[in-house]
Amino acid sequence: MIKEFLIGCCYYPEHWDETNMENDIIRIKDLGFNTVRMGEFSWSIFEKEEGCFDFSLLEKAVRLAEKNNLYVILGTPTAAPPRWLTERYPDVLCKNSDGIVMSHGSRQHHNHTSEVYLRFCARITEEMAKTFSRFKNVIGWQIDNELNCHRNESYAESDDIAFRKWLKDKYGNIEALNQAWGTCFWSLDFNDFSQIECPKRTTTHKNPSLVTDYYLFLSDSVINYAAIQAKIIKKYMPNAFVTHNGYFANLDYKKLTDECLDLLSFDSYPMFFEQKGIANGRQAEYRLAQTRGCSEQFLILEQQSGPGGQLSYLLPTPVPGQIRLWTYQSILHGAVGVLYFRYRTALFGAEQLWYGIYDHDGEENYRSREIRQITEEIRRVGNVFLKERKHADVAIYNDYHNDCRRKSEPFFEDDSRLIFNTLNGKNVSTDIVYNLDDLEKYKVIIIPHIAIADEMFEQKLQKFADNGGVVIISAKSGTKDKNANYLPIKNPGWFRNLTGCYVDWFTALPDHTKQFVEMDNKRYPAEIYCETLQIEGSSAVGYYTEGFCRDKIAMAKKGNVYYLGFFCKNSADVYYDIIAKHVNIATPLDKNLEEFALGNYKMYLNHGDAAVKCSGYDLLCEKSFTEIPAYGVVMIGRE
Ligand code: GAL
């Protein structure tokens, strides 16, 4: 689909004096870019009054881009409905779970289910697609912008109506729903679909099946919203790609990608994680792996290019080298194009503090110089990154249905991100997979607390294990049905035969309860919840060390299949040490150095703030090196 590496930035012609437009586009080209993204928030300009369309400003920008040999990716403007629309049709606004309306004045204040809103979105998309289908340099479309970014739940009247319809389609009649949800518990039986509402605030815990279905529904309603736009764009521009920029909660990105998109995209802001106290830009790599799991080729539609801020906060400024480092981070984790957010910092509006490549003054700075270096390198070696990357040996399984189930039973925290970060941080390249259909290419599959499973799921794992694959299954897996109800079987449910063990006792581990597991004379923390195991066809490979559980079995192994009867909260080293028994892992030269094999090349990314001793000839800078500087990136030929 993408045949040439795309490198560019986001540009908002409506934010600048029209007389500067040509100069802006020339300067964008001069940065070494080949692509520009525009249009995604300009609805009030495109349709100033209901039904009066005017795309002339954007047409002028697209024409100038064409003149300067720039590809264009256009965004549909539906993340920012204009005032005339919300004033005349207030039902399009979304409500929070307390029924409070999100008023006009920011963005993403609409719901995804209002028939009126869907109609207006379809119309603006159609007018836009019709208009811009004339331009050959428009190569792709972004639907909406960051669906579910500012709010990922909605409780408007239209959501209740759509939820009822969704349930009726799913269950057919109310008796079937009552049965599936176990509504006889706490007298929650319904007589009719019309009595059901999206799960608003209640005195205490809600029915978990209802909650699970609500989150499945939320995702489907967003996918339906996106699908309407995708279909229209494809009608007018069948050769342009359709994408969307993730990654946020309550949306099944795999389904979104499969049903509506040619490829998924991701917006990478590594500094956000520093704001959350995790001083390590590598945290973005989990999201990159999730995106890659949905979409073999993907783009970064927004790559952080300056200090970010939104009036109430300001993130630290990337130090020299960091923008380049993050760019290669995105690329080496699979991106086939990177667009920086944004060309120049806005002088007004809610994101005056969100800095782009250029500051408010628009003059050259250290960031624009760094970007020029990147684009010059990409010009020389960019096509290497389009070639197939070496796939990972290890995969972590995840699926949206189990995510929804976790919402209904949040006590059992998901530790898959921790497992990913531990492995990835130690140079074990790791994928996220959303189904078990393509496991042959992996050596290890991790099934982290996947409660909803079935016989077919178990059989696929068995086949993988029979063919020599390593399977690691962890506590509370395999015991729930699709409605988030427990099955009348012992843990680990569907996986009892596969793992050769069962759970005979368990306990919660509140923060003050210390528990450890010992394997090969090494101790690992067990957290949140732990199970003691009985062996039936497997052997014990790990034991608890404390209190009542002391000397009881924590980990079992049957052939290549491991069962870990506990959760991790602070350290997932146990997963690394199990994998290291089966897969050759090269010890990184330094803990901050990320290493990639790429066809005939090898690349090193130094995420640390100190230089790492290492020598060779760097193909990016075209000179020999004896150390990789702080935040440095080098590319060498493979022996
Ligand atoms: C993204 C969003 C952009 C801009 C940027 C900086 O989440 O897509 O429109 O808001 O963040 O805040």
Boltz pocket constraint, residues with backbone or C-beta under 6 A from the ligand:
constraints:
  - pocket:
      binder: B
      contacts: [[A, 145], [A, 146], [A, 149], [A, 267], [A, 302], [A, 308], [A, 309], [A, 310], [A, 341], [A, 351], [A, 354]]
      max_distance: 6.0
